Amino acid sequence: MTRNLTRAPDGHLLESLLSTAGTDRGDAVTIGDAAMSRENLLVAASVMADRVRGANAVALDATPELKTVVAVVGCLLAAVPVVPIPPDSGPTERAHILADSGAEIVLSAADIALSGRSSGPLSGPSTGPVALAEPPATDTALILYTSGTTGPPKGVPITRGAVAAGLDALAEAWVWTAADTLVHGLPLFHVHGLVLGVLGPLRIGSRLVHTGRPTPAGYAEASQKHGGTMFFGVPTVWSRICADPAAARALRPARLLVSGSAPLPVPVFEQLSALTGHRPIERYGMTETLITLSTRADGERRPGVVGTPLRGVRTRLMDDDGTMLPADGEAIGELQVRGPMVFTGYRGQPEATVGAFTADGWFRTGDVVTISADGTHRIVGRASTDLIKSGGYKIGAGEVEDSLLGVPGVREAAVIGTPHPDLGEQVTAYVVADGVSEQQLIDHVAARLSVHKRPRQVVFVEALPRNPMGKVLKTKLG
């Protein structure tokens, strides 16, 4: 199918997608066993853009398949915000995301064509070929949902300018070019897998190979079959690869191994280095900020260190009383950041937005760090005990507690993260209840939120420890 596509000037968010002359190939984007050229992706996405144009927002189940990429790119071409929904979301979580985001269209697989043929408009009659000019940088590209310490996930609008600035800064730090082949198997509903792992190649021009799932065998095959040069993973992925020495050794031809979403344990760092010959790069970011810190491709890579600020990013270290602390490698305080990647506020939650920023406009990450004199950052821990990082996911304890309290017979519930050899942390629930089993509670959360948010351990107790004001003392649990 031939379409009259209006080419955008340099600077489009998906710049390399719109500049395929002489560089395209039939497997430019590969997910599992399916592949597309950039030109075919552009044609199919442009048809989708025609069909969603004018919508306030479009939600879709972010499954690891080419149809997800087509839908995301189509929405971005039409300047319509994309709302990726975790495929394992239960009805409670899904209903919240759809209502909170204001998505007018919810795409299913049947609505997305890979051939470039349209089955009809979703948001109204088509008015002709979609123009591929870049909308203002302040326009929202994505609405991602992140778990906080209390209540349901909060909507984080990510602007087109933030995505572009973040990807360009990473390309500079990692010497990421069109000559690279990026390999990963990460979920397509968060920053690591979608923004870095899909929009990155479509902006920078590198080939993308998504393995469907981040298995050791999948990564090894991608290295051998596709010549992967960059591999993305979370600590759980790298831990499992280290447990499969043959798969790990298959990554030796790579140029860069990148770990993020949670601290990489030192033993995994060292084992991965020994097996692959590569000391992994660690980087730091949040849904609200995208990636703000990273080790450089040509810099020193040390375990536990997440590098220095990316281009345009400023950081500072603050004490609890608001005093700025020195960057001496010893002082420990809350990391606060500013930069072009940082969001401006939660969707529909002005009070949460105010609490997320200081009076002078710095974003409060809630993470505790030390900063060395050379600008190197080391994450020490979290200011809150209610944000659990498990297998690369960030899970809000409050959301899980609310779900548990919806089970008849449950009187009290407190959720914390406890150490797990593979996931880093696991969700552990302390429950005061009558007439319910551990498996019933686990299944309840898995069915109503997401499978990865389910407790992996439930401890039944007579009462939860509380202070005189009635607040649960989570430090006394575990």
Secondary structure, 3 states (H helix, E strand, C coil): CCCCCECCCCCCCCHHHHCCCCCCCCCCEEECCEEECHHHHHHHHHHHHHHHCCCCCEEEECCCCHHHHHHHHHHHHCCCCEEEECCCCCHHHHHHHHHHHCCCEEECHHHCCCCCCCCCCCCCCCCCCCECCCCCCCCEEEEEEECCCCCCCEEEEEEHHHHHHHHHHHHHHHCCCCCCEEEECCCCCCHHHHHHHHHHHHHHCCEEEECCCCCHHHHHHHHHHHCCCEEEECHHHHHHHHCCHHHHHCCCCCCEEEECCCCCCHHHHHHHHHHHCCCCEEEEEECCCEEEEECCCCCCCCCCEEEEECCCCEEEEECCCCCECCCCCCCCEEEEEECCCCCCCCCCCHHHHHHHECCCCCEEEEEEEEECCCCCEEEEEECCCCEEEECCEEEEHHHHHHHHCCCCCEEEEEEEEEEECCCEEEEEEEEEECCCCHHHHHHHHHHHCCHHHCCCEEEECCCCCECCCCCECHHHCC
